[in-house]
Amino acid sequence: MKRARGRRKSTSLTEDERLVRILVTGCGSLAGVLEAHYWSREPGLIEIMRGIAMMTEETRVVIEAFVMLARDTRSVAAGLDQHGVLTLASREAARTVALAQAAAANDLRDLPHLFN
């Protein structure tokens, strides 16, 4: 009786396989890795992310708050003037800030106000 000789698969992982395992472990899921890979393919996005990561915590907190207040970031407008001042604008963010300021300015015992 002749024994069939089959190749045994090596149990050692290649460099690529180890990298994928590390990424999946760090992201928590393969879906997270794939999403990170997808976004990394967007032109300029890596540079923007690196820039934000290098900012002070206070600056990042302000940017994060703005993005959260803006909700639909497709409606955000940006401008950069000749002095290097960046302006981000969002009607939704402005409305939320106005509501918060009005609420803070009014005593809770006052009658409720209607906001437009």
C-alpha positions in Angstrom: 0.0 0.0 0.0 1.4 3.3 -1.0 1.0 6.2 1.3 -0.2 9.5 -0.2 2.3 12.1 0.4 0.7 15.5 1.0 2.3 18.7 1.8 1.8 19.8 5.4 0.9 23.4 5.8 3.4 25.3 7.8 2.1 26.5 11.1 4.4 29.5 11.1 2.9 32.8 10.0 4.3 35.0 7.3 5.1 38.7 8.1 1.9 39.8 6.4 -0.2 37.3 8.3 1.3 38.5 11.6 0.7 42.1 10.7 -2.9 41.4 9.8 -3.4 39.6 13.2 -1.8 42.6 15.1 -4.1 45.1 13.2 -7.2 43.0 13.9 -6.3 42.7 17.5 -5.7 46.5 17.8 -8.8 47.5 15.9 -11.0 44.8 17.6 -12.3 43.4 14.3 -11.5 42.7 10.7 -14.2 45.3 9.8 -12.3 48.0 11.6 -9.1 47.1 9.8 -10.8 47.2 6.5 -12.5 50.5 7.3 -9.1 52.0 8.3 -7.6 50.7 5.1 -10.4 52.1 3.0 -10.1 55.6 4.6 -6.3 55.5 4.2 -6.8 55.3 0.5 -8.5 58.8 0.4 -6.0 61.4 -1.0 -4.6 63.6 1.7 -6.5 62.0 4.6 -3.4 60.4 6.2 -1.7 63.8 6.3 -4.8 65.4 7.9 -5.0 62.6 10.5 -1.3 63.0 11.3 -1.7 66.7 11.6 -4.6 66.4 14.0 -2.8 63.7 16.0 0.1 66.2 16.5 -2.1 69.0 17.7 -2.4 69.9 21.4 -5.2 68.1 23.3 -7.1 71.3 23.7 -7.1 71.9 20.0 -8.2 68.4 19.2 -11.1 68.7 21.8 -12.3 71.9 20.1 -12.2 70.2 16.6 -14.0 67.1 18.0 -16.7 69.3 19.6 -17.2 71.2 16.4 -17.6 68.0 14.3 -20.0 66.6 16.9 -22.1 69.8 16.9 -22.1 70.1 13.1 -23.6 66.6 12.8 -23.8 66.6 9.0 -20.2 67.5 8.2 -21.0 67.7 4.5 -22.5 71.1 5.3 -19.4 72.4 7.0 -17.7 75.3 5.2 -14.1 76.2 5.6 -12.0 79.2 4.8 -8.4 80.2 5.2 -7.5 83.9 5.1 -4.2 85.6 4.2 -3.1 85.6 7.9 -3.4 81.8 8.2 -6.7 81.9 10.2 -8.8 78.9 9.5 -12.6 79.4 9.9 -14.9 76.4 10.1 -18.6 77.2 9.9 -21.8 75.1 10.3 -25.3 76.2 10.7 -26.1 73.2 12.9 -23.2 73.9 15.2 -24.1 77.6 15.4 -27.7 76.7 16.2 -26.7 74.3 19.0 -24.2 76.8 20.5 -27.0 79.5 20.4 -29.4 77.2 22.2 -26.8 76.3 24.8 -26.0 80.0 25.4 -29.6 80.9 25.7 -30.3 78.1 28.1 -27.3 79.1 30.2 -28.4 82.8 30.3 -31.9 81.9 31.5 -32.8 80.8 34.9 -34.4 77.4 35.0 -37.3 78.8 36.9 -38.2 81.1 34.0 -41.0 80.2 31.6 -39.8 78.0 28.7 -38.7 79.9 25.6 -39.4 78.9 22.1 -36.2 78.7 20.0 -36.3 79.0 16.2 
